[in-house]
Amino acid sequence: MEKLLVIGDTGLVGSKLASMASSAGFEAYGTHNARGSPLPHSTGLDITDRNATMRLVETLRPLAIVNTAALHNVDYCETHREEAEKVNVEGTRNLAEAAAKNNCRLVHLSTDYVFDGLSGNYTEEDDPHPLHYYAQTKLDSERVASESPSYAIARPSVIFGWNPLEATGVPSSSGKTINFAMFVLDKLKNNQTVKAVRDQFSSPTFADNLAEALLKLAKLHANGIFHTAGRSCMSRYEFAVKLAERFGYASNLVQPVLTSDFKQLAQRPRNSCLRVEKAERTLGMRFLTAEEGISEMRNQIAVPENLRA
Ligand SMILES: NC(=O)c1ccc[n+]([C@@H]2O[C@H](COP(=O)([O-])OP(=O)(O)OC[C@H]3O[C@@H](n4cnc5c(N)ncnc54)[C@H](OP(=O)(O)O)[C@@H]3O)[C@@H](O)[C@H]2O)c1
């Protein structure tokens, strides 16, 4: 079996990758940073430590590295620019150099937020135009990753799914505590109202479906950017209502609000929905709609005890 190195195996996407890797013919090795990993082959690594990153890749010599690590709390990045640049750009550079030196493929996670959201329905051919500093660092990280001899850049949109570590409330060094779907379900479970914006549109991306695409990208020989997101384009409000309906909670607990009602430091794109035809065609797979992803999530048995309906 070929080795796959998952950077960030405690994260939502990283944990899915690590658990699904063997079904794609990989032996999974992972890294964690602030949170302890439950996985057997996981090493502590801060990707901003160039020497440690080089050493780990040299020792393992994996076929591919998938970088899920980032500082991705958007408002935090706005006021902590040096830190955001260090993790998102310098960290990616360390991985890209380690990959190049050891003939590994680099699969790097970017974001739909590289677009300004004025038109929506973005393809890989559309020009990015970041609205905030986080998005700027992710765009810069794309450029750095694309200097690797063998690379793929994956752009997902709002990622959702179960990550039992997120249910513990221990925050990741990414700046994230809990993904939007788990946050909404936690509120609804406790009969609390949830306010969700009805004027920001994205393509909710089921983490397991994304991991499937990333494993295929790890084996692909072509270089390039791939939009790897859910097929639906909807507001956070519509998404939260669908979660309530599928999980059997009262949907009137979800209340629509406008972006202007929230005091968010960084301006969010109004419509960063992505078109996924290129990735579907190249990878021979289908991305799920939001409804399909939510249904899969509902059917999974590994639902954290405290969130079961
Ligand atoms: N979540 C979204 O809605 C979304 C949308 C679009 C794009 N993305 C992109 O998708 C990627 C994965 O997102 P996710 O939701 O799976 O992230 P996540 O759950 O927050 O996980 C991030 C992972 O990266 C690790 N990490 C953070 N800083 C690190 C550092 N300096 N060195 C090494 N590891 C570090 C974390 O380790 P510890 O937990 O151990 O600290 C964790 O394992 C990110 O690149 C993000 O920018 C996310």
The ligand as a MOL file (V3000), in Angstrom:
LIG
                    3D

  0  0  0     0  0            999 V3000
M  V30 BEGIN CTAB
M  V30 COUNTS 48 52 0 0 0
M  V30 BEGIN ATOM
M  V30 1 N -14.6080 24.4000 7.2600 0
M  V30 2 C -15.0750 25.0180 6.2040 0
M  V30 3 O -16.2820 25.3320 6.1180 0
M  V30 4 C -14.1700 25.3100 5.0380 0
M  V30 5 C -14.6920 25.8900 3.8570 0
M  V30 6 C -13.8400 26.1010 2.7660 0
M  V30 7 C -12.4960 25.7470 2.8670 0
M  V30 8 N -12.0130 25.2080 4.0200 0 CHG=1
M  V30 9 C -10.5940 24.7990 4.0820 0
M  V30 10 O -10.6000 23.3890 4.2410 0
M  V30 11 C -9.5030 22.9800 5.0660 0
M  V30 12 C -9.9660 21.9940 6.1290 0
M  V30 13 O -11.0310 22.5210 6.8710 0
M  V30 14 P -11.5740 21.7630 8.1790 0
M  V30 15 O -12.9200 22.3310 8.4560 0
M  V30 16 O -11.4070 20.2860 8.0550 0 CHG=-1
M  V30 17 O -10.5400 22.3010 9.2550 0
M  V30 18 P -10.4680 21.9870 10.8260 0
M  V30 19 O -11.5480 21.0250 11.2190 0
M  V30 20 O -10.4100 23.2880 11.5200 0
M  V30 21 O -9.0720 21.2230 10.9650 0
M  V30 22 C -7.8590 21.8650 10.7330 0
M  V30 23 C -6.7180 20.9020 11.0110 0
M  V30 24 O -5.4850 21.5770 10.8040 0
M  V30 25 C -4.6470 21.4280 11.9380 0
M  V30 26 N -3.8230 22.6290 12.0610 0
M  V30 27 C -4.2140 23.9010 12.2880 0
M  V30 28 N -3.1370 24.7140 12.3330 0
M  V30 29 C -2.0530 23.9270 12.1240 0
M  V30 30 C -0.6470 24.1800 12.0700 0
M  V30 31 N -0.1180 25.3890 12.2370 0
M  V30 32 N 0.1770 23.1220 11.8220 0
M  V30 33 C -0.3190 21.8820 11.6600 0
M  V30 34 N -1.6210 21.5870 11.7200 0
M  V30 35 C -2.4840 22.6060 11.9630 0
M  V30 36 C -5.6070 21.2350 13.1070 0
M  V30 37 O -4.9320 20.5720 14.1680 0
M  V30 38 P -5.4700 20.6070 15.7160 0
M  V30 39 O -6.9760 20.4840 15.6380 0
M  V30 40 O -4.8080 19.4100 16.3320 0
M  V30 41 O -5.0450 21.8990 16.2850 0
M  V30 42 C -6.6860 20.3700 12.4480 0
M  V30 43 O -6.2960 19.0260 12.4450 0
M  V30 44 C -8.8260 24.2570 5.5440 0
M  V30 45 O -7.6980 24.4610 4.7370 0
M  V30 46 C -9.8350 25.3590 5.2880 0
M  V30 47 O -9.1850 26.5610 4.9630 0
M  V30 48 C -12.8160 24.9790 5.1070 0
M  V30 END ATOM
M  V30 BEGIN BOND
M  V30 1 1 1 2
M  V30 2 2 2 3
M  V30 3 1 2 4
M  V30 4 1 4 5
M  V30 5 2 4 48
M  V30 6 2 5 6
M  V30 7 1 6 7
M  V30 8 2 7 8
M  V30 9 1 8 9
M  V30 10 1 8 48
M  V30 11 1 9 10
M  V30 12 1 9 46
M  V30 13 1 10 11
M  V30 14 1 11 12
M  V30 15 1 11 44
M  V30 16 1 12 13
M  V30 17 1 13 14
M  V30 18 2 14 15
M  V30 19 1 14 16
M  V30 20 1 14 17
M  V30 21 1 17 18
M  V30 22 2 18 19
M  V30 23 1 18 20
M  V30 24 1 18 21
M  V30 25 1 21 22
M  V30 26 1 22 23
M  V30 27 1 23 24
M  V30 28 1 23 42
M  V30 29 1 24 25
M  V30 30 1 25 26
M  V30 31 1 25 36
M  V30 32 1 26 27
M  V30 33 1 26 35
M  V30 34 2 27 28
M  V30 35 1 28 29
M  V30 36 1 29 30
M  V30 37 2 29 35
M  V30 38 1 30 31
M  V30 39 2 30 32
M  V30 40 1 32 33
M  V30 41 2 33 34
M  V30 42 1 34 35
M  V30 43 1 36 37
M  V30 44 1 36 42
M  V30 45 1 37 38
M  V30 46 2 38 39
M  V30 47 1 38 40
M  V30 48 1 38 41
M  V30 49 1 42 43
M  V30 50 1 44 45
M  V30 51 1 44 46
M  V30 52 1 46 47
M  V30 END BOND
M  V30 END CTAB
M  END
